[in-house]
């Protein structure tokens, strides 16, 4: 069964084909990496990140909001260290 199999990762069906290929390559590289103390955590983080990417692609409104050109200027950002506490 391939890593992008819907039975293994059902959310993959929401990814564009190019992203499925990138996901598969990244997962394969992570699985082939030498064992280390944080290998499992790295693989878990990779899966979480790709699942969230798939969730964005599954919601057309969210995808549009996150991929549109944001050209509005909301003005200068106040310095967070200069608070009135």
N, C-alpha and C positions, 0 to 999 in steps of 0.2 A: 504494500500500500504506500503510495507516495505521500510526502509530508503535506501536500496541499489537498489531500483527499477530504471531501466534505464530511466523511465519517470521523476523521481525526480532528479536523478543525472546521466545524460547520460554518463559521463566520467568513472563511476564505471566499465563499461564493460572492460576497459583496465587494471584493477587491477587483480593480481593473486587472486585466491580463498581465500587463507589464509589472504591476505590483506583486502579483502572484509569483512571477519569476524571481523578483528581487527577494521576496519573503522566503521562497524555497532555497535560494542561494545562501541567504544569511543564516537560515536555520541549519542548513547542511554544514556550513562553515563552523557554526557554534557547536554542533554535535561532534564534529571531527577535531575540534580544538583539544589540545592536551588537557588532561585532567588537572584541575586546580581547585583550590578551596572555594572559589566563588563561581565555578562553572555552572552549577545548577541555578544559582541566582541570576546569572547572566542570561541563561536560556529562558528562565521564567520572565525576566524583564523584556526580552525580545518578543516573546509570545504576547505579553500584555500590551506592548506598544503596537504590534500589528493588529491585535484584536480591536484596540481602540481606533486604529486607522480604518478597519473594516466597518466599525460602528458609524464612523463619520460618513463613509461612502453609502451606508444603508439608509441614511436620512438626507433626502434631497435638499431640504431647507438648510440643514446644518452644513452640508457640503458647499452649497452656494454661498453661505455666509462666510465660511472659512477660506474659500478660494477666490472670492471676488476681489477686485482691485480696491484696496482701502486707501483712497487718496485724500480723505477728509483730514483737515488739520484741526486738532482740538486745542491748539495753543500750547504754551510752555507747560512742562510738567513741574509742579512744585518740588522743591528739595525735601525728601522725606525726613531728613535730619532736622529740618526747621519747623518743628511742630510746636503748637501752643498747648503745652500740657500743664 
